[in-house]
Amino acid sequence: MSGLKGADYVDKADGFLRKTERAEHVKISRETNSIYLNAPQAVEIHDSKLQRRIRIEKNPGRFPR
């Protein structure tokens, strides 16, 4: 996954510690449960098995405040 470098997150799997993502590409290889607090507008999931990229974008206008 890319696009999260510099984003703060709460790592629920590590005792709810607040951390900052330092990696350019995040590889998920085990159970994870992180809440990104200031995620960017868009991130990309890189699926190496199926040779594809999936782009996920926020749409803040869709949900009530």
C-alpha positions, 0 to 999 in steps of 0.5 A: 500500500502506498500513500500513507508515509507521514500519516499518524495512526493508532496501532490497536495491535500494539496497545493503542500506541500512536505512531507515524508511518515512516515507510513509503510502501506499507506491506501487510504480512500479518494481522493488523488493526491500525487507525490512520488519523490524518490519511491522505485523500487517496491511497493505492493498494498494490496487489502483486499476486494479481498484478493490479493496483486499487486506488481508494479515495476519500469522499468527505461529502458522502457522510454526515458530520 
